[in-house]
């Protein structure tokens, strides 16, 4: 079993090369395992961060859904209030429009009534004018008639006194004087 030294040297050289390769491969393997461990750690951290991000995303989506629901509720409440306000506004507007219509009719009827009253007032003023004119005419006529009556009374009184004087002068009967006095009183 004698091997040639060259073969041994080649074997030793191969063992050395193989050992060196093994050492390089194992050191590379250790480096790669270290890198794999680092990458696995990074992947775990990334997965954890991704999970945290997913949780935060889910939380934010939940918050977003809640806020959307709140916004929808607020929007529906606002729409309800706006519809109520519009309905109340429309009802008030309808009431005010009917009040305006009624008031316009009332104003129109009052204007017509005012025109009627003004025409009646004009007629009454004319009647008052004619009444005053007639009253002054009647007063004039009354004073004229009164003065005529007073004048006639004076004349009658004078005539009566003259008759009485004539009768007393003649010395006539007393019964005739009484009759004349009775006639005089009747004429008065």
C-alpha positions in Angstrom: 0.0 0.0 0.0 2.5 2.3 -0.7 1.3 5.3 -2.5 3.4 7.6 -4.2 4.2 10.7 -2.4 2.8 12.7 -5.2 -0.6 11.1 -4.7 -0.4 11.7 -1.0 0.7 15.3 -1.7 -2.3 15.6 -4.1 -4.5 14.0 -1.6 -3.2 16.3 1.1 -3.5 19.2 -1.2 -7.1 18.1 -2.1 -7.9 17.7 1.6 -6.4 21.1 2.3 -8.4 22.6 -0.7 -11.4 20.7 0.4 -10.9 21.8 4.1 -10.3 25.3 2.9 -13.4 25.1 0.7 -15.3 23.5 3.6 -14.1 26.3 5.9 -15.1 28.9 3.3 -18.4 27.2 2.7 -19.1 26.8 6.4 -18.1 30.4 7.1 -20.3 31.5 4.1 -23.0 29.2 5.5 -22.6 30.8 8.9 -22.7 34.2 7.3 -25.7 33.2 5.2 -27.4 31.7 8.3 -26.6 34.9 10.1 -28.1 36.9 7.2 -31.0 34.5 7.1 -31.5 35.0 10.8 -31.3 38.8 10.3 -33.7 38.6 7.3 -36.0 36.3 9.3 -35.9 38.8 12.2 -36.5 41.6 9.7 -39.3 39.6 8.1 -40.8 38.9 11.6 -40.4 42.6 12.5 -41.9 43.5 9.1 -44.7 41.0 9.6 -45.3 42.4 13.2 -45.1 45.9 11.8 -47.4 44.9 9.0 -49.7 43.3 11.6 -49.6 46.5 13.6 -50.2 48.5 10.5 -53.1 46.2 9.6 -54.5 46.5 13.2 -54.1 50.3 12.9 -55.6 50.2 9.4 -58.5 48.1 10.8 -58.9 50.5 13.7 -58.8 53.5 11.4 -61.3 51.8 9.1 -63.5 51.1 12.1 -63.1 54.7 13.2 -63.8 55.8 9.6 -66.9 53.6 9.5 -68.0 55.1 12.8 -67.3 58.6 11.7 -69.1 57.9 8.4 -72.1 56.6 10.4 -72.0 59.7 12.6 -71.7 61.9 9.5 -74.6 60.0 8.0 -76.6 60.4 11.2 -75.7 64.1 11.4 -76.5 64.5 7.7 -79.9 62.7 8.1 -80.7 64.8 11.2 -79.7 67.9 9.3 -81.8 66.9 6.3 -84.7 66.2 8.7 -84.3 69.5 10.4 -84.0 71.3 7.0 -87.2 69.5 5.8 -89.0 70.5 9.0 -87.7 74.0 8.6 -88.7 74.1 5.0 -92.1 72.7 5.8 -92.6 75.2 8.6 -91.4 78.0 6.3 -93.8 76.9 3.6 -96.7 76.7 6.1 -95.8 80.1 7.5 -95.4 81.5 4.0 -98.8 80.0 3.0 -100.4 81.5 6.2 -98.8 84.9 5.5 -99.8 84.8 1.8 -103.4 84.0 2.9 -103.2 86.8 5.5 -101.9 89.2 2.8 -104.7 88.1 0.5 -107.3 88.6 3.2 -105.8 91.9 4.2 -105.7 93.1 0.6 -109.4 92.2 0.2 -110.1 93.9 3.5 -108.2 97.0 2.3 -110.0 97.0 -1.0 -113.4 96.7 0.8 -112.4 99.4 3.2 -111.4 101.6 0.3 -114.7 101.0 -1.3 -116.5 101.7 2.0 -114.4 104.9 2.3 -115.4 106.0 -1.2 -119.1 105.3 -0.2 -118.6 107.2 3.0 -116.9 110.1 1.2 -119.8 110.3 -1.3 -122.3 110.1 1.6 -120.3 112.8 3.4 -120.4 114.9 0.3 -124.2 114.4 0.1 -124.6 115.2 3.8 -122.5 118.3 3.4 -124.7 119.3 0.5 -127.8 118.5 2.6 -126.3 120.6 5.5 -125.7 123.4 3.1 -129.2 123.3 1.8 -130.6 122.9 5.4 -128.6 125.9 6.5 -129.7 127.9 3.5 -133.3 126.8 4.1 -132.9 127.5 7.8 -131.7 131.1 7.1 -134.6 131.4 4.6 -137.0 130.1 7.2 -135.6 132.4 9.8 -136.0 135.3 7.5 -139.5 134.2 6.6 -140.3 133.6 10.3 -138.9 137.0 11.3 -140.9 138.6 8.5 -144.0 136.7 9.5 -143.4 137.5 13.1 -143.0 141.2 12.3 -146.2 141.1 10.2 -148.0 139.3 13.0 -146.7 141.9 15.5 -147.8 144.7 13.2 -151.2 143.1 12.8 -151.5 142.7 16.5 -150.6 146.3 17.1 -153.2 147.3 14.5 -155.8 145.1 16.1 -155.0 146.4 19.5 -155.3 150.0 18.3 -158.6 149.2 16.6 -159.8 147.6 19.8 -158.7 150.5 21.8 -160.4 152.8 19.4 -163.7 150.8 19.6 -163.4 150.7 23.4 -162.9 154.4 23.4 -165.8 155.0 21.0 -168.0 152.8 23.1 -167.2 154.4 26.3 -167.8 157.8 24.7 -171.2 156.9 23.4 -172.0 155.4 26.7 -173.3 152.3 25.3 -174.5 149.3 27.1 -172.1 147.4 29.2 -173.0 144.1 27.5 -171.8 145.3 24.2 -168.4 146.2 25.7 -168.1 142.8 27.2 -168.8 141.3 23.8 -166.2 143.4 22.2 -163.7 142.4 24.8 -164.5 138.8 24.3 -164.1 139.3 20.5 -160.8 141.1 21.2 -159.6 138.2 23.4 -160.6 135.7 20.7 -158.8 137.5 18.1 -155.6 137.7 20.3 
